[in-house]
């Protein structure tokens, strides 16, 4: 026992003796450098990043589509909002049919706040899609009961916010839901619905707590990548003009 104790002590001393003694760095106060337009560029740094800068600018300025009209996010049925909602639906529908949902998805909803800017009439470049959707949101499919989906219609009745939808028709008047349609049909309480949206909304963002009652199905698809793919596939954009949100006698404008 004494031998083991002695060996342990010697080992501990050896470890302690091998440690490098701490030293205090000599810190000296230097003059602050003001960052401004007059600050000269670092020639070496500029030379190193130049090829990457040229490559990035080339990708961002790539022509991917064209629109003959301004695509805007303003209004209850904004053409840009409805277009991106349709792209969300189409992407989720195609993914679902390849991954165990033979009938695809039923509808889609996105938030107008996630659309950061408009796209003017003319050529659409890659950078325009990045400006519209700068976030890394994922496309999510939410499996919901018809009874829980009622929460979505109640949300629009309460907020009357112009969050874009696809394959929904929501009509309100005088504080009441007048029509609530999915693919042109009324909700069936016992039916299972599959709603495409973003991970942000699926987790209850923008107070969409009704999604929390559903089952989330991740797709692994980034919404921005999906939108880029859709614009590339449509050289001439045809913006939707149909009515999806019909808030009659709307008093308070809540457009983003």
N, C-alpha and C positions, 0 to 999 in steps of 0.2 A: 504493500500500500504506500509506504514511504517513497519507494522507488518511483511509482507512478506519479505521485504528487510532485517529486523533484523534476521529473521529465516534463510535466505540464508547466511548471514554473519556468524552466529553461526555455521551453518553446515560446511562452508568452514574452519573455525577455527578448528573445531573438526577433520576434515580430515587431516589438516596440522599437528595437534598435535599428531595424531596417527602414523605418519610416523616414521620409525626407523631411527635414525640419522646415517649418513654415518661414517664409520671408515676406516682408512687407514691400509691396511694389512702390517704386518712386513715382508718385503722381504729380504731374506738373500742370498748372493751369495754362491753357492755350487760348488764343484769341478766337472768338466765334467767327465763322464764315457765313456771311449773309448770302442766301440763295436768291438770285435775281436774274433777269435777262442779261445783265452785264457780266455775270459769272462766266469765265471762259470754259469751253468744253474741253473735256479730257480727250485728247486726240487718239490715244491708244484704245480707250473705252469705246469711243465712237466708231473706230475702225472694226472692233470686235463685234459690235451689235449691228452694224450696218447690213450685213447679209440677212440677218433674221428680221430686221425692220423691213427690208425690201420684200422678203417673202411674205410677211404678215400683211403688209399693205396690199400686196398682189391678191391674197386670198380675200381680204375684206372688201376689196373693190371689184370683185368678180361679179359679172352680170348674171343673175339667176332667174329673173322674171321681169314682167312689165305690167303696169296698170294704167288704164286710160283715165281713171278718176282718182281723186284723193281718197286714201283709206284712212278713216279717222275713228277714234274711240268715243266720240261724243254722241249722246243720244241714247234712248232706250233700246234702239235697234241699230247700233253703230255697225257700219259695213265691215270695219276691221275686226271688231269684236266678234261678230257673227261668223266671219270668215275663219278666224282662229278657233272658234268653238267647233265649227264644222271639221276643221283639220284635226282637232282633238278627237272628235267622234270617229272620224275615218281611220285614224291611226290606232285607236283602241279597238275598233271593230275588227280591223284586219288582224291585229295581234290576238284578240280573243278567239277568233275562228281558227287560228293556228295553235292555240294553247288551251284547248279543252272547253271552249264556249262555242258550241256549234252555231248558235244564233247570234253570236257577237254581242254587242252592247246595245242598250236601248236609247240612251241619250247622253248628253255631255253638258257640263257647266264649268266655266272658268271665271276668274275674277277680273273685273275691269282694271283694278289697281295693279295687276301684274303686267298689264300692257302699258309700257312706259312712255310711248310716243306714237305719233302718226307716221304714215308713209305717203309722201306726196306723189301726185300723178307723174308717171314717167318710168324710167328704168328702176328696177329693184335690185340692189346690190346686197351681198352677204352682210355687210356692216349694218344695213338697215334692219335686218332681222335681229341682229345682236342688240341694236339700240331699242327695238320694240320689246325684246325679251332678254334682259341681261342676267336673269336668274337661272340657277341650275335645277329648276323644278323637274320632278319626275312625273310621268304619266301614270296615274293610278286608276284602277277600276274598282268601284265600290259595289259589293253585292248587298242589296237591300230588300227588305220586305215592302210590299205595297203600303202597309200601314205606317212604316217608318218614313217612306218617301213623302208622305203627306207633310212632313216637317219642312221639306224644300219649298213647297208651295206656300206654306205659312210664313216662311222666311221672306219670300218675295212680297207677300201681302204686307208684312210689317215694315220692311225696309224700303221697298220700291226702288232698290238700287239697280242700276243697269248692268249687272253682271251677266255677260253673254251666255246664251244657252244654244244647244243644238238638239233638234228633235223634241223639244218642249214647246208648249204654248201655254202662256200664263196670262190670264185676264182678270183684272181686279176693278171694282167699282164701288165707291162709297164704303170703303172699309171692309169689303167682302170679296172672297174669291168667286168669280163668276164662271171661269172655265179653267180646268186643270187637265191638260192633255199630255200624254206621252205617245209619240208617233201617231198623233191624231185620235188617240183613244183615252178614255177615262181610266184612272187608276183602278186596278183590281187588288183589293186588300190582301188577298192570299198569294198573289203572284210574286215571284222573285224578279227583281230588276237589277240590271247592271249599268251603273252610271260612270262615265269617264270623267275624270277631273285631274287636278294637280295634287301632289303630295301635301302641299300647304293647306289646301281646302279640305282634303280628306282627313287631315288631323285636326280639323275644327277651326282653321284660320278664317278670318273675316266673320267670325261668329256663326259659321255654318256647323253648329254642333250636331245637327241631324245626321251628318255623315258618321259620327262616332258610334252610331247604333249599327252600322254596317260592317261587313267583313272586307278588309282591304286586300286587293290583289295587285302587287307591284308588277310592272312590266319591264323595268330596267331601261325604258326609253326616256330620254330627256326631251321635254316639250320643245325646246329651241331646235334641237336636231330634227325633230319631227316637222316643225314648221319650215325649216330650210329644205328638207326633202320634198315637202308639198309645193313650195314655191318653184323649186327646180322642175318638178313634174308638170307644172302649169305655167308655160312660158308667157301666157296672157291671162292675168287674173280676172276671174268673173266674180265680182263681189255680190254677196247676197242682198236682196232687197225686200225679203218677206218680213212680216210682222211676227215676232215671237214673244215680246214683252208688251202687253197692252194695258198700261196703267191708266184707266179712265179717270178723269177728274183729279189727276195727280196734283197735289198742292205743293209739296216740298221737293225741289229738284235735288237729287242726291247723286247726280252724275259725277264721276271722277274726272 
